[in-house]
């Protein structure tokens, strides 16, 4: 009977140096175990563990603009030097909650529930669902996404109301997103667009956020002015985000519509003369009418799609931008994944909610 320890061999091809020892093959060394395993990331055959969702997030980030829609609207409302919004603006808080829904839809996180019977209901009453739970990296968007995922099914209009705190149901008061403007401003400080200062207002001190990066704000203002004042049929590149950004045309329409609903559109339009400013407001009315219905541009038979102000009613040239708006509708439809893009349908629903705001009627 043998005494002591004996080595147990596993597999005839395994040497004493272990399975990962290199072997000479035709004068060169190769690692048979590593070469047979897929997914190696380095020439030495070492494996690197990674989450495929990280690669998806990196690819998505390249298609997204630097600032969210909410941040751009907030910047349009901020006084560059004083660093705060008008105390009399009661609409921006509600409009920003609508921007959150638009931004989640543009990032393909939420969509309308696919139900053929949904068309019997108005756009704001159609049920929303989460189709992608991945975080966006933006705190407000991720917080809203989590709420929509964990709550009972509700429509776009209900979500905007609840996130704004406009509800009599005490059981749903917890859905309100608090301090949205301040949190957006702090996010812009982190991105280097704003800076933080403290100013004394008689009896109390208040944090203000003057503009630090004037170039970024000027780029936003120029996009708005170009879109609303251009008289050409084709959409100028200056009215859109840079090439490679996803939903360039839909983002352009969403920005001017949200700024209009938030009562901050007048700030950039003050650079225009009186007639040009009134024509720009009229064009924004027309844009909102064309894009607050689904599918985009289907105005016929839709009472919500009738413009509230017409250029010819104000003595301004009739049909000033009809061809340009039609072109914008065509380009926006091209950006949809298909004729029934359920995520983009949410954007039309939010714009219909905007069109019903008291400030625009």
Secondary structure, 3 states (H helix, E strand, C coil): CCCCCCCCCCCCCCCCCCCCCCEEECCEEECHHHHHCCCCCCCCCCCCCCCHHHHHHHHHHHHCCCCCHHHHHHHHHCCCCCCCCCCCCCCHHHHHHHHHHHHHHHCCCEEECCCHHHHHCCHHHCEEEECCCCCCCCHHHHHHHHHHHHCCCCEHHHHHHHHHCCCCCHHHHHHCCCCHHHHHHHHHHHCCCECCEEEEECCEEEEECCECCHHHHHHHHHHHHHHHHCCCCCCCHHHCCCCCCCCHHHHHHHHHHHHHHCCCHHHHHCCCCHHHHHHHHHHHHHHHHHHCCCCCCCCCCCHHHCCCCCHHHHCCCCCCCHHHHHHHHHHHHHCCCCCCCHHHHHHHHHHHHHHCCCCCC
